[in-house]
Amino acid sequence: MPRTAASLHVRGATRGIAAFLIALIGTTVALAEPAGPQRTNRVTAGWPIEDFVLTDQHGGAFTRAQLIGKWTFVLLGDGHCGEPCAAALTALTGMRQRISGTTKVETTQVLFVSVAGDSPGELRRYLAPYDEHFVGVSGPPQTVAKLADELGVADAVPASSSGAPGQGYTGALALVDPDGIVWGQFLPPFDATMLTARYLKTRIGH
């Protein structure tokens, strides 16, 4: 049967709508995809953490023994750290929410180390807006500096000559494996989805 002008018009319109929908779907998928992979730094990989004693936000002792058996994200900062620490802690909060329905959350911990000697009360108040499971610790400057050096984030500790709380922090996250060995660093900027994906991949390949 010969095609009429009307049928050709309908077919053309249908194809146009289909093409528009395909383009729209493609755009939506592209927007939903992460901007890029989570950046990491493996320079310090394989470095063991030595014994240390710090005080947590409840006044108890936190030692190297509490790193064993868990994957530990370590962030250095203080109660005035500002955006670098807030961005990292927000991403870590999102990461824990994403794995909360799995057994992996039981072997994942976040450790916030104050380099300014924040008191237990100050640490509690600072971490309150984030995940209740986060651990905040502080201690003697020499102990904190040694730990920072072993983690490969010594440059995150402001020079004592600057003396200004909240300045000089990079927001980099050190990751310590369940054997107390430094895996490496996760570098800002952070995205909770990408951080979670890279962390879970790290656990599989370890």
PLY file of the C-alpha trace (Angstrom):
ply
format ascii 1.0
element vertex 206
property float x
property float y
property float z
element edge 205
property int vertex1
property int vertex2
end_header
0.00 0.00 0.00
1.48 3.40 -0.93
2.49 5.70 1.93
0.39 8.82 2.31
1.81 12.18 3.28
0.05 11.86 6.64
1.63 8.47 7.42
5.08 9.74 6.48
4.55 12.74 8.75
3.55 10.48 11.67
6.56 8.22 11.12
8.86 11.22 10.99
7.41 12.64 14.18
7.72 9.26 15.92
11.37 8.97 14.95
12.00 12.50 16.16
10.45 11.74 19.55
12.46 8.52 19.82
15.68 10.33 19.03
14.88 12.98 21.65
14.19 10.35 24.32
17.45 8.52 23.54
19.39 11.77 23.81
17.63 12.63 27.07
18.41 9.23 28.58
22.03 9.52 27.53
22.32 12.92 29.15
20.73 11.67 32.39
23.13 8.72 32.59
26.10 10.97 31.94
25.04 13.31 34.75
24.60 10.36 37.11
28.13 9.04 36.51
30.93 10.14 38.85
33.16 12.90 37.56
36.23 10.69 37.84
38.01 8.12 39.99
38.92 8.74 43.60
42.51 9.99 43.70
44.94 8.03 45.86
48.57 8.15 46.90
50.42 4.87 47.60
53.85 6.33 48.40
53.62 5.35 52.07
52.12 1.90 51.41
53.51 -0.92 53.54
54.69 1.28 56.40
53.85 -0.18 59.84
52.29 1.92 62.59
54.24 1.62 65.84
52.79 1.62 69.33
51.23 4.84 70.59
48.87 6.00 73.31
46.33 8.78 72.73
43.17 9.85 74.57
39.76 9.55 72.93
36.70 11.81 73.18
35.39 9.83 76.15
38.62 10.09 78.15
39.76 6.53 77.43
43.04 5.34 75.97
43.31 4.70 72.25
46.32 2.62 71.17
47.68 0.76 68.16
45.89 -2.36 69.38
42.57 -0.73 68.41
43.71 -0.52 64.79
44.18 -4.26 64.51
41.37 -6.16 62.83
39.83 -3.07 61.25
40.30 -0.81 58.27
40.91 2.64 59.71
40.55 5.99 57.94
42.71 8.56 59.74
42.21 12.32 59.42
44.45 14.90 61.07
43.02 18.26 62.06
41.63 20.14 65.03
38.38 21.63 66.27
38.87 24.65 64.00
39.96 22.81 60.87
37.18 24.16 58.68
36.46 23.05 55.11
39.28 20.50 54.55
38.22 18.41 57.55
34.48 19.03 57.08
34.62 17.77 53.48
36.51 14.62 54.48
34.26 13.87 57.48
31.12 14.44 55.41
32.36 12.00 52.75
33.24 9.46 55.43
29.77 9.85 56.95
28.26 9.12 53.55
30.58 6.16 53.09
29.52 4.59 56.37
25.87 5.09 55.49
26.41 3.25 52.21
27.98 0.21 53.87
25.77 0.27 56.97
23.71 -2.66 55.72
26.77 -4.89 55.29
29.15 -6.67 57.65
31.97 -4.48 56.34
30.80 -1.60 58.54
31.83 -3.66 61.58
35.46 -3.66 60.44
35.58 -0.03 59.31
36.45 2.84 61.63
37.21 6.54 61.32
39.85 8.14 63.52
40.10 11.93 63.82
43.45 12.94 65.32
43.70 16.42 66.82
47.11 18.02 66.39
46.10 20.93 68.62
45.53 18.99 71.83
41.73 19.35 71.81
40.12 18.11 75.01
37.75 15.12 75.02
34.81 17.51 75.31
36.00 19.61 72.38
36.42 16.48 70.28
32.90 15.30 71.14
31.39 18.63 70.14
33.38 18.81 66.92
32.44 15.29 65.77
28.79 15.52 66.90
27.40 16.59 63.47
28.90 13.50 61.83
28.67 9.77 62.47
28.38 8.81 66.13
30.87 5.98 65.60
33.74 8.30 64.66
36.59 8.28 67.17
38.36 11.52 68.08
41.75 11.43 69.81
44.45 13.82 70.99
47.68 13.57 72.91
51.23 14.82 73.34
52.52 16.76 70.31
55.46 14.38 69.90
53.17 11.34 69.76
50.85 12.97 67.24
53.76 14.16 65.08
55.30 10.67 65.05
51.97 9.11 64.07
51.51 11.68 61.31
54.97 10.88 59.97
54.24 7.15 59.92
50.94 7.77 58.13
52.71 9.89 55.52
50.63 12.97 56.34
53.20 14.94 58.31
52.63 17.87 55.95
49.09 18.04 57.36
50.47 19.13 60.72
50.86 22.94 60.83
54.27 24.21 61.83
54.37 25.21 65.49
55.64 28.64 64.48
52.38 29.43 62.72
50.42 28.79 65.89
47.07 29.34 64.17
44.44 26.64 64.83
42.52 25.50 61.79
45.21 26.32 59.26
47.53 24.19 57.17
45.40 21.05 56.86
45.14 19.17 53.57
42.14 16.98 54.40
43.98 13.89 53.08
42.80 10.58 54.53
45.32 7.91 55.48
44.05 4.33 55.36
45.48 1.71 57.72
44.77 -1.96 57.05
43.68 -4.55 59.67
47.33 -5.48 60.32
48.25 -1.94 61.31
50.02 -1.29 58.01
49.54 1.92 56.05
47.75 1.21 52.75
48.15 4.75 51.41
46.12 7.95 51.17
42.83 9.08 49.70
43.17 12.63 48.40
40.58 15.44 48.14
38.27 16.42 46.60
35.98 13.74 47.99
32.74 12.23 46.75
31.04 9.74 49.09
30.04 7.41 46.25
33.51 7.30 44.69
35.21 7.01 48.08
32.98 4.07 48.99
33.60 2.30 45.67
37.38 2.73 45.89
37.43 1.61 49.51
35.44 -1.56 48.81
37.68 -2.34 45.84
40.70 -1.89 48.09
39.32 -4.39 50.57
38.74 -6.98 47.83
42.22 -6.64 46.44
44.00 -6.67 49.79
0 1
1 2
2 3
3 4
4 5
5 6
6 7
7 8
8 9
9 10
10 11
11 12
12 13
13 14
14 15
15 16
16 17
17 18
18 19
19 20
20 21
21 22
22 23
23 24
24 25
25 26
26 27
27 28
28 29
29 30
30 31
31 32
32 33
33 34
34 35
35 36
36 37
37 38
38 39
39 40
40 41
41 42
42 43
43 44
44 45
45 46
46 47
47 48
48 49
49 50
50 51
51 52
52 53
53 54
54 55
55 56
56 57
57 58
58 59
59 60
60 61
61 62
62 63
63 64
64 65
65 66
66 67
67 68
68 69
69 70
70 71
71 72
72 73
73 74
74 75
75 76
76 77
77 78
78 79
79 80
80 81
81 82
82 83
83 84
84 85
85 86
86 87
87 88
88 89
89 90
90 91
91 92
92 93
93 94
94 95
95 96
96 97
97 98
98 99
99 100
100 101
101 102
102 103
103 104
104 105
105 106
106 107
107 108
108 109
109 110
110 111
111 112
112 113
113 114
114 115
115 116
116 117
117 118
118 119
119 120
120 121
121 122
122 123
123 124
124 125
125 126
126 127
127 128
128 129
129 130
130 131
131 132
132 133
133 134
134 135
135 136
136 137
137 138
138 139
139 140
140 141
141 142
142 143
143 144
144 145
145 146
146 147
147 148
148 149
149 150
150 151
151 152
152 153
153 154
154 155
155 156
156 157
157 158
158 159
159 160
160 161
161 162
162 163
163 164
164 165
165 166
166 167
167 168
168 169
169 170
170 171
171 172
172 173
173 174
174 175
175 176
176 177
177 178
178 179
179 180
180 181
181 182
182 183
183 184
184 185
185 186
186 187
187 188
188 189
189 190
190 191
191 192
192 193
193 194
194 195
195 196
196 197
197 198
198 199
199 200
200 201
201 202
202 203
203 204
204 205
